[in-house]
Amino acid sequence: MTEFLQLCFAGLALGARYALVALGFVIIYKATGVINFAQGGLVALGAYLAYAFNTVLPFLAAVILAASVAATFGAAVERVVLRRMVGQPVFAVIMITIGLLFIIEQAITATWGYDALNLADPWGVDTIRAADVVMAERDLWTIGIAAGVLGAFFLFFRFSTLGVAMRATAFDQEAALAQGISARRVFAASWAIAAGLAALAGVTLAAGPA
C-alpha cells in the first residue's frame, strides 16, 4: 500500500508539470487553431532564463522575471512573425512554429552551451514524510503551483473581460469580430500567456539538483 501511495504521489507531481506545459498548447490552439510546436522550446528557454536571472536575483524574483520576459517574447513573436501569416493555410503557420523551435534551441545552446546547469531552487532535495510516504518539497510546490494556476485560469476565463473575449474568439472568431472583439489582441495575449506558462513549467521541470 505504501508503494502504491508513493507512486500515486510521484505520478501526481509529474502530471502537474505536464499540465502546465499542456495548458500553453491549449491556450494557443483554442485561440488561433494552430498547434504550437515551439512550446517545448519556450519551456526550455524559460528554464534557462530563470537560471540566468537566479545568478543575480532571489529564486522567486528570477522566476517572475523569467516568466515576464518569456511572455514578452511570445507576444513579440506573434506581432512580428505570426501576424503576417493571417489568412495563410494553418499548415504554413505550423511550419513557422517548427522553425521557431529550431531557432530557440540554437539560441539556447549558443548562449548556455550543452552542459547541465543547476537551477538553485530553494527546495533542493528536502523531503517531508507523511506516514511512510516520502514527498519531495519541490513536488509539493509543483502540485500547489499547478493547482493555483488552473484555478486562476478558471477565474480568468470566466470573469475577466479578456478571458471572455478569448473564449468567444475560440468559439466563433467571425462572431467575436462582429461584436467588436479584437482578434489580434486575443492572439497576442494567447501567445504571451502560453510563453509565460512555458517558463513556469520549465522551472518546475528543472527544479532539483543537476
Stockholm file with secondary structure:
# STOCKHOLM 1.0

chainA/1-210         MTEFLQLCFAGLALGARYALVALGFVIIYKATGVINFAQGGLVALGAYLAYAFNTVLPFLAAVILAASVAATFGAAVERVVLRRMVGQPVFAVIMITIGLLFIIEQAITATWGYDALNLADPWGVDTIRAADVVMAERDLWTIGIAAGVLGAFFLFFRFSTLGVAMRATAFDQEAALAQGISARRVFAASWAIAAGLAALAGVTLAAGPA
#=GR chainA/1-210 SS CHHHHHHHHHHHHHHHHHHHHHHHHHHHHHHHSCCCTTHHHHHHHHHHHHHHHHTTSCHHHHHHHHHHHHHHHHHHHHHHTGGGGTTSCHHHHHHHHHHHHHHHHHHHHHHHCSSCCCCCCSCTTCEEEETTEEEEHHHHHHHHHHHHHHHHHHHHHHHSHHHHHHHHHHHCHHHHHHTTCCHHHHHHHHHHHHHHHHHHHHHHHHCSCC
#=GC SS_cons         CHHHHHHHHHHHHHHHHHHHHHHHHHHHHHHHSCCCTTHHHHHHHHHHHHHHHHTTSCHHHHHHHHHHHHHHHHHHHHHHTGGGGTTSCHHHHHHHHHHHHHHHHHHHHHHHCSSCCCCCCSCTTCEEEETTEEEEHHHHHHHHHHHHHHHHHHHHHHHSHHHHHHHHHHHCHHHHHHTTCCHHHHHHHHHHHHHHHHHHHHHHHHCSCC
//
